[in-house]
Amino acid sequence: ILSVLVHPKAFLFNRNIILHEIKLVVFFSTGSQVRKDCTGFRSTCCLDCDKGTFMDQPTDFMSCFPCSRCDSGSGLKIKTACMTTSDTVCEPLEGFYCTDSSDKGCVEAQKHRSCQPGQYIRQKGTALKDTECSDCRDGTFSDGTLLTSCQPHTQCQHQLIKPGTASTDAECGEQSSGAVIVIVVPVICLVVAGISLLVVLILRKKGRCKYTAGKTVVNSSFKCSCLYKCIICFCLNSVYFSPQGVAVINEHRDSSSDTAEESSRLN
C-alpha cells in the first residue's frame, strides 16, 4: 500500500485534485480486490480474491473475475486450473480439435470427422486440425474398420461371384462341379488308354497276337475293328479274346453252334 503525505495548505488549496491523484496511484496487486477505496485520510484496503474468482492485472475493481469453465459438451477439458492470479486454460478433448481460440486457450472444440467406407485417413486429426480423408484408388477398398489405408481386392483363383468396390472386397466361389468333370474325364480316358496299350504290348511280347492291323470282324449287324496285330474289338455286345487269338462276339444266343460257326468264319 502506498502512503501519500500532503502538505495541509496544498490539501486545502486543491483537495479534489489530490484525492483523484491518490486514487489513481494506489492499486492493489494481482489476486486481490478492493475492499474499501482510499480517502483523504485512509489508503485503499485490499482483499484476496474469493475461491472460483481471479484477478490477473492490477486494478481498482471491487470484485474479481469468475473463473472460466471447460465444458465437456463443447469438447473442452481443463489444461490449467484457475488460480487467484490467472484464469482457467482449456484444451480440446481427445478426438476433438479447437475451432475457436483466444490468448487464454481454446474456447470451443469440435469432434474430428470420421472417414466413410471407401475412404482412408490421409492425415490424422490433432488438437488444432481436423482429420483429412481421401478416396480409395481403383483395385482397393476400405470397409470402415481399417481406415489408415485401403486394402487390395482379393484375387479369386477359381470363381468370381461379385467384383470388389471401393467399400467392399471381392466375393469368390469354390471350383464348380462342371469344371471338375471337364478335368477328371479326360484324365480317366488317358488312364484307360494307357492301360489298354500296356495290355496289348504285354500280349504281343508273349506271341498271342498274330493278326494284322485293320482286320474286321463282322457278325450280322455288328462290326468290329481289330487293332495292333491283336484282335481288340469294340461292339455293341461284349467282345473278348479267345485263347487262340480269335475275337468272339456274344450275341446272347442260346446255341453254342452259332458261336463256333462265327469263329471258324473269322479264321
Summary of the structure (lengths in Angstrom):
residues: 267
radius of gyration: 54.2
end to end distance: 148.2
largest distance: 171.9
contacts: 642
relative contact order: 0.05
helix: 22%
strand: 28%
